Amino acid sequence: GNDQPSDGTEEWLPGRVWDFKVTHETSYGPVKAYDIIFDDGEVAHGLDEIWVMKKVDHEVLSDKPKDFSWIGVQKYTDRGSNDEYAKTVGWYETYFGNEHNIYTSINDALRSYDKYIITQRGRDNVLDKELNFPSELRS
């Protein structure tokens, strides 16, 4: 089996979070384990958070798997951390002028950047190649 955490590009199994529990705390915050009911009827108990991802994030990472295809967003990990999520999955950051934002969702980070740049310059003054989701934001 695959013993690496999901970066969103492997097989993704749709399901619903049934429950979760906080297993312990790290300097990054609570670490969670999830109970998932998959759409095929299978159930997973105590699934570590590094294996859980929103469907929309999986879809974005399947379309834009490498950070060089992301505009205005940088991915970070902390390889020295005792927090497995921070070490392997990481987080996403944006900088808008003096504003610094941190996201656990790549979808949220990319859309936040697009919204910011359009708000600042107006959609007619932003080229499609300057956006993460240009087809969704045509004027």
C-alpha positions in Angstrom: 0.0 0.0 0.0 0.9 3.6 -0.3 2.5 4.8 2.9 2.9 8.5 1.9 0.3 11.1 2.7 -2.0 12.3 0.0 -0.9 15.3 -2.1 -4.2 15.1 -3.9 -3.0 13.4 -7.0 -3.4 9.8 -6.0 -6.6 7.9 -6.0 -9.2 9.8 -4.0 -12.1 7.9 -2.5 -15.2 10.1 -1.9 -16.9 9.9 1.5 -18.2 11.8 4.4 -16.6 12.6 7.8 -18.8 10.8 10.3 -16.8 11.9 13.4 -13.4 13.0 14.5 -11.4 13.2 17.7 -8.4 15.2 18.8 -5.6 12.8 19.5 -3.0 15.2 20.8 -1.7 18.8 20.5 1.4 20.1 18.7 2.8 23.5 18.3 0.6 23.8 15.2 -2.5 22.9 17.1 -4.8 19.9 17.5 -4.1 16.7 15.7 -7.2 14.9 14.6 -8.2 11.3 13.6 -11.3 10.9 11.5 -14.0 8.3 11.1 -15.0 8.3 7.4 -18.0 6.6 5.7 -16.9 6.1 2.0 -19.5 6.4 -0.7 -18.9 2.7 -1.5 -20.0 1.7 2.0 -16.6 1.1 3.5 -15.9 2.6 6.8 -12.5 3.8 8.2 -12.1 4.5 11.9 -9.3 6.7 13.3 -7.9 7.8 9.9 -5.0 10.2 10.5 -5.7 13.7 9.2 -2.8 13.5 6.6 -5.1 11.1 4.6 -8.2 13.3 4.7 -8.8 16.0 2.1 -11.8 18.0 0.7 -13.0 16.9 -2.6 -12.5 20.3 -4.1 -8.8 20.3 -3.0 -8.3 16.9 -4.6 -9.8 18.3 -7.8 -7.6 21.4 -7.8 -4.5 19.4 -7.1 -5.3 17.0 -9.9 -5.6 19.9 -12.3 -2.7 22.0 -10.8 -0.5 19.4 -9.0 2.7 21.4 -9.0 3.2 24.7 -7.2 4.7 26.2 -10.3 1.2 26.2 -11.7 -0.1 28.2 -8.8 -0.3 32.0 -9.0 0.1 34.1 -5.9 0.3 31.0 -3.5 3.2 29.3 -1.9 3.2 25.8 -0.2 5.1 25.3 3.0 6.0 22.3 5.1 7.9 21.9 8.3 10.1 18.9 7.9 11.5 19.1 11.4 8.1 19.2 13.1 6.6 16.5 15.3 3.2 17.4 13.6 2.8 14.9 10.8 0.4 17.2 8.9 2.8 20.2 9.0 5.7 17.9 8.1 4.2 16.1 5.1 1.0 17.9 3.9 1.8 21.4 4.9 -0.1 24.6 4.3 -0.5 27.4 1.8 0.3 31.1 2.1 -0.6 34.3 0.3 0.8 37.8 0.6 -1.4 40.6 -0.6 0.4 43.9 -0.1 1.0 43.9 3.7 -1.6 41.2 4.3 -0.4 37.6 5.0 -2.8 34.8 5.0 -2.4 31.1 5.8 -4.7 28.3 4.4 -5.0 24.6 4.8 -7.0 24.4 1.6 -5.2 25.0 -1.7 -8.6 25.8 -3.3 -9.3 28.5 -0.7 -5.8 30.0 -1.2 -5.9 30.1 -5.0 -9.4 31.6 -5.0 -8.4 34.2 -2.4 -5.5 35.3 -4.6 -7.8 35.6 -7.7 -10.4 37.6 -5.7 -7.7 40.0 -4.4 -6.1 40.7 -7.8 -9.5 41.3 -9.4 -10.6 43.6 -6.5 -7.4 45.6 -6.8 -7.2 46.0 -10.5 -10.6 45.2 -11.9 -11.3 42.1 -14.0 -10.8 44.0 -17.3 -7.3 44.9 -16.2 -6.2 41.3 -15.3 -5.1 38.9 -18.0 -6.3 35.3 -17.8 -2.7 34.1 -17.4 -2.6 36.1 -14.1 -5.4 34.1 -12.6 -5.7 30.6 -11.2 -9.3 30.1 -12.4 -9.6 32.5 -15.4 -12.5 30.6 -17.0 -14.6 31.1 -13.9 -13.9 34.8 -13.7 -14.5 36.1 -17.2 -16.3 39.5 -17.3 
